[in-house]
Amino acid sequence: MLIGTHQRLRNQSLSISLDNNDIKQVYSSKYLGVIIDNHLSFEQHVNNLTSRARSKLLAIRRLMSLPRDVFLLHTAFVLPAIDYCDVAWSPNTKKFTAKIEKIQKLAARIALRADTTARTVDLYKKLNWSTLEQRRRYHTAKYVYKVLHKLTPPYLHNTFELSQAKTGRLLRNNFRVFVPQIKTCLARKSFYYRGTEIWNSLPYSLYESPTLELFKRRYIEYYL
């Protein structure tokens, strides 16, 4: 599979053979449960994820009569699938963001037996739910914290560079991450770029959290 923008791949093809056997070129492939496409749009993954999640929710609606049961099953079976590896595939278009959020809206309406005229923000407030976009930002911020504090595999330790390392001075805002120069749309889809933006938007009280548990608690109190 060749990965690149539509423009770069327009007239490109891949020809590989092994022991006189041609290896078929593919345009998407599932790896560790995530469908990766040749443009890194994750469109197929989002479509597959939302289709399966919707089917689960409709089955839950048919089988469960109590709102609490719907709430628990959604939390146990639907949300984990949506959250899985979202740091890697988090959508970067309004179209995909809205498509995924429809799953959370459907779950809220089923749990509260609300009709389509009910405002989503009111339903979320009653259930004490965050939007899925807010959850993805939380997961990304948490993972950046783990990278910066060497709580991830070693090959990720140098993913981000603190501003302090660039300036050599210890200042209040030097807990922020150095912002790289991004020249391509493909690079803007990366965890590196998205993680930098999210981390640098956090308040100082989160930067200085000495432990991951305290960081998570402060983040939830501040944002969720």
Order of alpha helices (4+ residues) and beta strands (2+ residues): alpha-beta-beta-beta-beta-alpha-alpha-alpha-alpha-alpha-alpha-alpha-alpha-alpha-alpha-alpha-alpha
